[in-house]
Amino acid sequence: MEKYTTISKLLCLVLLLNITFAQAQSYHTLLTTGYAYGTGKEGKAVENIFLKASLPLKLKNGNYLLVNTDVHRQSFYFDTVPSRTGYKTSLVVGYMKMKKDGSGSLVTILNFGNNFEQGAMGIESMQIGVGILAVKKKSPRLKVKYGLYVNKERFGYLIVPLFGVDYKINDNMRLFGVMPQNFKFEIKYNDKVRYGAMFDAPVNTYRVMGTTGWGYLDQRQVQVGLFGDIYFSKKLAMQVVVKQPIFNSHKIFSNNETYSMSILGIGVGGTRTGETVPQAYVKHGIMIECSLNYRLEIDK
């Protein structure tokens, strides 16, 4: 397949929820870089090289300012059109207000980004999202979370009700995440090794040039898998993840094919209701991801 290169910048919903909303584990990842690859049939595949950074700033009033950014280089190998390689970046700014009695917190975030392709200014493709998440401490070991996130995707407005937990089962076992985006069960074997099972369901859209003009790439996945962490030092860890898709698709649609809104990734109304035929399609198999992470322990 002849390679066709595009350049795109956008704000990624899954990154937003993973870094700002769902980081409930005993550590905070300040910096991570890695590589992921998912193979498919007949040469179809998805590839991702990424760099992510997260900076929590404690303010004088005891609250936190959260700043997160990322850069991705993604390649998609389709069935009927040339492969595409693009770059995406994102910036997320959040504010975490801590309750004075220590019983919880309230997180509000602003998600904004743009994407540029083949010299386009990208003003028309601005994507903006807002979210709120309340965290309630039920006991020293259990926190519950609930909230709402709304993002302007290429197919229309995406509305996602959120619910999550952070449950420290014992000193070595933890269950955490925010549904419907992701969830993890983690076991701390010792100071050098951690492992567990995970669930991941990202929804993303990217502005691209389709076969009949400007369009968008709709990326949806529901994956389950296993992960393992090996610590080289107290702060530096390598993570390997193997994920099996229960459902996944990467499809290119026309700009005219949109929803009135999409709730939990299910489109309602609009010209795309009933899933119109995409211009291109790829579905990958098992995905393997390896990353190097710089972490700060916050709950020993």
Buried (B, 14 or more C-beta within 10 A) or exposed (E): EEEBEBBBBBBBBBBBBBBBBBBBBBBBBBBBBBBBBBBBEEEBBBBBBBBBBBEBEEEEEEBBEBBBBBBBBBBBBBBEBEBBBBBBBBBBBBBBBBEEEEEBBBBBBBBBBBBBBEEBEBEEBEBEBBBBBBBBBEEEEBBBBBBEBBBBBBBBBBBBEBEBBBBBEEEEEBBBBBBBBBBBBBBBEEEEEBBBEBBBBBBBBBBBBBEEEBBBBBBBBBBBBEBBBEBEEEBEBBBBBBBEBEEBBBBBBBBEBBBEBBEEBEBEEBBBEEEEEBBBBBBBBBBBBEBBBBBEEEEE
